[in-house]
Amino acid sequence: MTLIGEVFVADVLGKAVLDPVGEEIGKLRDIAVVGGGRYPRAAGLLLEKRKRVLYLAWEDLSIFNRRIISSGKRESELTEFSPGSDQLLIGKDLLDKQIVDIDGAKVVRVNDVKLSEENGSACVTDVDVGIRGILRRLGIERKGEAFFRTIRHPLGHQLISWSLIQPLHEKLDRLTLAVTRNALSDLHPADIAHIISGLAPEERKGFFEKLDLETAAEALHELEPEVQADLITDLDREQAADVIERMPPDEAADVIADLPQEKAQEILGLIEKEEAEDIHELLGHEEDTAGGLMTNEYLSYPPRLTIGEAVEKFREEAGEIEAVYYIYVVEEEKLLGVVGLRELLIVEEDRPLGEVMHTKLITVRAEANQQAVAELISKYNLLALPVVDDENHLLGVVTVDDVVDLLLPPASRRRRRRI
């Protein structure tokens, strides 16, 4: 049997299948495919005849194209279909399922499937995720194409190659087709969050679990609080703790704050003691205050440390912190001054930080409201604002990205509460 040209499945479903003498032996109900190679390979046809479902093996076909499907066997020679453990059905298992389009960073639906000849076999080479696929299934592709031409908006083909899709597995996930973990990790966390937000709630967990822990932690922060809470609540506690542990403490506290209290305590109990203490400290501050916005991850060095020594420490430690804008000069936990990254590059290496630090500091108390924080950062063009107590002990810093969050609608803001 030779596959003549390319065939979209929507063009042949429901088509009459003929025997060697031209008699109809059934209507094409579905196409079975098997994995194991680069592309899923067509294994046989499911034919419907008088409420029976018959199976015609692919090797018993003589012609297969959008106009004619002809069998080398008669109806009496066919057996009833019995699904194999290694088979999937294009119509039942692939059509209308969701896949991830990593180029568009979104979730799309499989509207049709294209079969092409590969190494002598008919294989699933592409999935159609565009309007053409929908029109084809409705039987009005040509009319639709003509209509779109009249409005000067020609219909293009929106195909995703199967080579960009994870190979078939024996058991399907809720998200039937998914790109590989490596491909997802190359996307920006905000794009991954956009993909997750486009999934139905019952499908999000399966997708989220496919992410590596670092990618999951980065993407989690970009999601709405209720989605964050749902995802972490659905994970087993060890996996949830692994994800939370890889987040900056302020972001981790945002997520923990929206969890059920029992789940939150379980997760905190599994996190490294020092990191759990950082999160607990942040959770102790009221929401919508400087303390509720700040992170306690920052770089602070004593005033006697030289520029050269500070640069060495910076190289060792900065990679562990989400955003570093300043070096804070601290002695006995009290904030003395700040050194910008520019000074680290241009000042002589043997000068101590205490000699080059800026001492005219703009700070804020932990209990200050978020509007006051935003006004200070905006007024003084700061990248980060130190949060101190009454004795000028450095408690944390509010970074400029937290101010950007404050400018979003209230429903989009991160919330934190005590547990």
VENNOR-V122334 format. One record per pair of residues at least 6 apart in sequence whose ideal C-beta (glycine too) atoms are under 8 Angstrom apart, sorted by sequence separation. I is the first residue (numbers start at 1). J is the second residue. D is the distance in whole Angstrom. If there is no record, write none. Layout:
i->[I:I]
j->[J:J]
d->[D:D]
//
This chain:
i->[18:19:34:35:47:48:63:64:83:88:100:101:116:117:135:148:285:286:318:329:330:376:388:389:17:18:33:34:46:47:63:100:101:115:116:118:148:221:233:245:257:269:284:285:328:329:387:388:405:406:16:17:33:46:47:61:62:99:100:115:128:135:184:187:196:199:208:211:220:223:232:235:244:247:256:259:268:271:305:329:364:377:386:387:405:17:33:34:46:47:61:62:98:99:115:116:132:135:145:282:285:301:328:329:347:364:376:387:405:16:17:32:33:45:61:62:98:99:114:115:116:135:145:282:314:328:329:386:387:16:17:31:32:44:45:60:61:98:99:113:114:144:166:196:208:220:232:244:256:268:327:386:387:15:16:32:44:60:97:98:114:132:165:166:195:196:220:232:244:256:268:282:301:326:327:364:373:385:14:15:31:32:44:45:60:96:97:113:114:131:132:165:166:282:314:326:327:343:384:385:14:31:32:43:44:96:113:114:165:166:282:299:326:327:339:362:384:13:14:30:31:43:56:95:96:112:113:164:281:299:325:326:384:12:13:30:42:45:94:95:112:325:337:383:384:13:28:29:56:95:110:111:310:324:327:337:339:383:28:29:95:110:111:278:299:336:339:340:362:382:28:29:94:110:111:164:192:278:299:338:339:27:109:112:135:337:338:362:26:27:54:108:111:112:336:337:364:366:377:9:25:26:27:56:111:299:337:363:364:365:366:26:32:55:90:110:111:132:192:196:204:208:220:232:240:244:252:256:297:298:336:338:362:363:364:365:366:377:25:29:45:54:55:112:131:132:175:297:329:337:362:363:364:365:54:55:111:112:130:132:133:297:299:329:361:363:365:373:378:49:54:55:111:130:132:184:185:189:192:193:197:204:205:209:217:221:228:229:233:237:241:245:249:253:257:298:301:303:327:335:377:53:54:55:130:131:184:185:192:193:196:197:204:208:216:217:220:228:232:233:240:244:245:252:256:295:299:300:301:302:17:26:52:53:99:101:130:174:175:299:300:301:302:303:329:335:25:128:129:130:174:178:181:185:189:193:201:205:213:217:225:229:237:241:249:253:299:300:301:302:310:363:366:373:374:17:94:99:128:129:181:185:189:192:193:197:205:209:213:216:217:221:225:228:229:233:237:241:245:249:253:257:298:300:314:366:373:25:47:128:129:174:175:181:184:196:220:232:127:174:175:178:189:190:214:226:238:250:374:94:126:127:173:189:213:221:225:237:249:303:311:373:374:90:126:221:303:310:364:46:126:127:196:220:232:371:125:126:307:370:125:307:124:127:311:17:123:307:28:43:307:308:20:307:308:46:250:306:307:310:43:250:306:307:114:250:306:307:25:249:250:306:307:248:249:250:305:306:25:40:249:304:305:338:25:26:248:303:304:307:18:20:25:34:36:127:303:304:18:19:20:23:32:35:302:303:335:12:17:18:19:20:23:32:34:108:301:16:17:18:20:25:34:35:335:12:15:17:19:20:33:34:303:11:19:32:33:19:32:33:1:7:12:32:33:326:334:335:1:7:8:31:32:64:325:326:328:334:335:1:4:7:30:31:101:325:334:335:1:4:5:30:31:333:334:1:3:4:5:30:99:323:333:1:3:29:30:102:1:58:330:99:110:328:110:328:251:294:42:248:248:290:325:100:290:291:325:99:290:291:323:98:99:100:102:289:290:293:13:97:98:99:100:289:290:292:323:39:42:93:97:98:99:100:289:290:38:41:42:88:97:99:289:290:293:9:41:42:102:285:286:288:289:9:41:42:94:102:105:288:290:40:93:94:105:290:31:39:40:86:88:100:102:39:85:102:9:37:39:105:298:105:106:107:105:106:105:33:107:106:107:294:300:100:290:291:298:290:298:296:298:296:10:98:294:295:10:294:295:9:294:295:8:9:291:294:295:8:9:98:291:293:8:9:7:8:100:6:7:290:294:6:7:293:6:3:3:293:3:282:2:7:3:8:40:10:39:38:39:292:8:11:38:10:10:40:8:40:287:287:287:285:35:35:283:34:35:282:283:284:33:283:283:250:250:265:264:258:257:261:257:258:254:257:254:254:257:253:256:224:224:225:225]
j->[24:25:40:41:53:54:69:70:89:94:106:107:122:123:141:154:291:292:324:335:336:382:394:395:24:25:40:41:53:54:70:107:108:122:123:125:155:228:240:252:264:276:291:292:335:336:394:395:412:413:24:25:41:54:55:69:70:107:108:123:136:143:192:195:204:207:216:219:228:231:240:243:252:255:264:267:276:279:313:337:372:385:394:395:413:26:42:43:55:56:70:71:107:108:124:125:141:144:154:291:294:310:337:338:356:373:385:396:414:26:27:42:43:55:71:72:108:109:124:125:126:145:155:292:324:338:339:396:397:27:28:42:43:55:56:71:72:109:110:124:125:155:177:207:219:231:243:255:267:279:338:397:398:27:28:44:56:72:109:110:126:144:177:178:207:208:232:244:256:268:280:294:313:338:339:376:385:397:27:28:44:45:57:58:73:109:110:126:127:144:145:178:179:295:327:339:340:356:397:398:28:45:46:57:58:110:127:128:179:180:296:313:340:341:353:376:398:28:29:45:46:58:71:110:111:127:128:179:296:314:340:341:399:28:29:46:58:61:110:111:128:341:353:399:400:30:45:46:73:112:127:128:327:341:344:354:356:400:46:47:113:128:129:296:317:354:357:358:380:400:47:48:113:129:130:183:211:297:318:357:358:47:129:132:155:357:358:382:47:48:75:129:132:133:357:358:385:387:398:31:47:48:49:78:133:321:359:385:386:387:388:49:55:78:113:133:134:155:215:219:227:231:243:255:263:267:275:279:320:321:359:361:385:386:387:388:389:400:49:53:69:78:79:136:155:156:199:321:353:361:386:387:388:389:79:80:136:137:155:157:158:322:324:354:386:388:390:398:403:75:80:81:137:156:158:210:211:215:218:219:223:230:231:235:243:247:254:255:259:263:267:271:275:279:283:324:327:329:353:361:403:80:81:82:157:158:211:212:219:220:223:224:231:235:243:244:247:255:259:260:267:271:272:279:283:322:326:327:328:329:45:54:80:81:127:129:158:202:203:327:328:329:330:331:357:363:54:157:158:159:203:207:210:214:218:222:230:234:242:246:254:258:266:270:278:282:328:329:330:331:339:392:395:402:403:47:124:129:158:159:211:215:219:222:223:227:235:239:243:246:247:251:255:258:259:263:267:271:275:279:283:287:328:330:344:396:403:56:78:159:160:205:206:212:215:227:251:263:159:206:207:210:221:222:246:258:270:282:406:127:159:160:206:222:246:254:258:270:282:336:344:406:407:124:160:255:337:344:398:81:161:162:231:255:267:406:161:162:343:406:162:344:162:165:349:56:162:347:69:84:348:349:62:349:350:89:293:349:350:353:87:294:350:351:159:295:351:352:71:295:296:352:353:295:296:297:352:353:73:88:297:352:353:386:74:75:297:352:353:356:68:70:75:84:86:177:353:354:69:70:71:74:83:86:353:354:386:64:69:70:71:72:75:84:86:160:353:69:70:71:73:78:87:88:388:66:69:71:73:74:87:88:357:66:74:87:88:75:88:89:58:64:69:89:90:383:391:392:59:65:66:89:90:122:383:384:386:392:393:60:63:66:89:90:160:384:393:394:61:64:65:90:91:393:394:62:64:65:66:91:160:384:394:63:65:91:92:164:64:122:394:165:176:394:177:397:322:366:115:321:322:364:399:175:365:366:400:175:366:367:399:175:176:177:179:366:367:370:91:175:176:177:178:367:368:370:401:118:121:172:176:177:178:179:368:369:118:121:122:168:177:179:369:370:373:90:122:123:183:366:367:369:370:91:123:124:176:184:187:370:372:123:176:177:188:373:115:123:124:170:172:184:186:124:170:187:95:123:125:191:384:192:194:195:194:195:195:124:198:198:199:387:394:195:385:387:394:387:396:395:397:396:111:199:395:396:112:396:397:112:397:398:112:113:395:398:399:113:114:203:396:398:114:115:114:115:207:114:115:398:402:115:116:402:116:115:116:406:117:396:117:122:122:128:162:133:162:162:163:416:133:136:163:136:137:167:136:168:415:416:417:416:167:168:416:168:169:416:417:418:168:418:419:396:402:419:419:415:415:419:416:417:414:417:415:416:419:416:419:411:412:414:415]
d->[6:5:7:8:7:8:7:8:8:7:8:7:7:7:4:6:3:6:5:7:7:7:6:6:7:7:4:6:6:5:4:6:5:5:6:7:5:8:8:8:8:8:8:5:6:5:8:6:8:7:5:6:6:7:8:7:5:7:8:7:8:8:6:8:5:6:6:7:6:7:5:7:5:7:5:7:5:7:8:4:7:5:6:5:6:6:5:5:6:6:7:7:5:6:6:4:6:4:8:8:8:6:8:7:5:6:6:5:6:8:7:7:6:7:6:5:7:8:7:7:8:8:5:8:8:6:6:8:6:6:6:6:5:6:4:6:7:6:6:6:6:7:7:6:8:7:7:6:7:7:7:5:6:7:8:5:6:5:7:8:4:8:5:5:7:6:8:7:7:7:7:7:7:5:4:6:6:6:6:5:8:7:5:7:5:6:5:8:7:7:8:7:6:8:7:7:8:5:5:5:6:6:7:7:5:6:6:6:6:5:6:8:6:8:6:6:7:6:8:8:7:6:6:6:8:7:7:6:6:7:8:7:5:6:7:4:5:7:6:8:4:7:8:7:7:7:6:5:7:7:5:5:6:8:7:8:6:5:7:6:7:7:6:5:6:7:5:7:5:7:6:4:6:6:7:7:7:7:7:6:7:7:6:8:8:3:5:6:3:5:7:4:8:4:7:6:6:5:7:6:6:6:7:6:3:7:5:7:7:7:8:4:8:6:5:8:5:5:7:7:7:5:6:6:8:6:8:6:8:7:7:7:7:5:6:7:7:6:7:6:8:4:6:6:6:8:7:5:5:7:8:7:7:7:7:7:8:6:8:6:8:7:6:7:7:5:7:5:7:7:6:4:7:7:7:7:7:7:8:5:7:7:7:7:5:7:8:7:6:7:5:5:7:5:6:8:6:5:7:7:5:6:6:7:7:8:6:6:4:8:6:7:6:8:5:8:7:5:6:7:5:6:7:5:7:7:8:7:8:7:7:6:6:4:7:7:3:6:5:5:4:6:7:6:5:7:7:7:5:8:5:7:6:8:4:4:7:5:5:4:7:4:5:4:4:4:7:7:7:6:7:8:6:8:5:6:8:7:7:7:7:5:5:7:5:7:7:8:6:8:5:5:8:6:6:6:6:5:6:5:5:8:6:4:7:8:7:8:7:6:6:8:5:6:6:7:8:7:7:5:5:6:7:5:6:7:6:6:5:7:4:5:5:5:6:7:5:6:6:6:6:8:8:7:7:8:8:6:7:5:6:7:8:6:7:8:7:6:7:6:6:6:6:7:7:7:8:5:6:8:7:3:8:5:7:7:8:6:7:6:6:7:6:5:7:4:6:8:6:6:8:5:7:6:6:7:6:7:8:7:6:5:5:7:7:7:6:6:8:7:7:8:4:8:8:7:5:7:7:8:7:8:8:7:8:3:6:8:5:5:5:6:8:7:5:8:6:7:7:7:8:7:6:8:6:6:6:6:7:7:7:8:7:4:5:5:6:6:7:8:7:7:7:6:6:7:7:6:7:6:8:7:8:7:4:6:7:5:7:8:7:6:5:5:6:5:6:4:4:7:6:6:7:5:7:6:6:4:8:4:7:8:7:7:7:7:6:7:6:7:6:6:8:6:7:8:8:7:6:8:4:5:7:8:7:3:8:8:5:7:5:6:7:8:5:6:7:6:6:8:7:4:6:6:5:8:7:6:7:6:4:8:7:5:6:8:8:5:4:6:6:8:6:7:6:5:7:7:5:6:7:6:7:7:5:8:7:7:6:5:8:6:7:7:8:5:8:4:4:6:7:7:8:6:6:6:7:8:6:4:8:8:6:6:6:6:6:6:4:6:6:5:6:6:8:6:8:5:7:7:5:4:8:7:7:6:5:3:6:6:6:8:5:5:7:5:7:7:8:7:7:5:5:7:7:8:8:6:5:6:8:7:8:5:5:7:7:8:4:8:7:8:4:7:7:7:5:8:8:5:8:6:6:4:4:8:6:5:6:5:6:7:5:3:6:8:7:7:8:7:7:6:6:8:8:7:5:7:6:5:4:8:4:5:7:6:7:6:7:8:7:7:6]
//
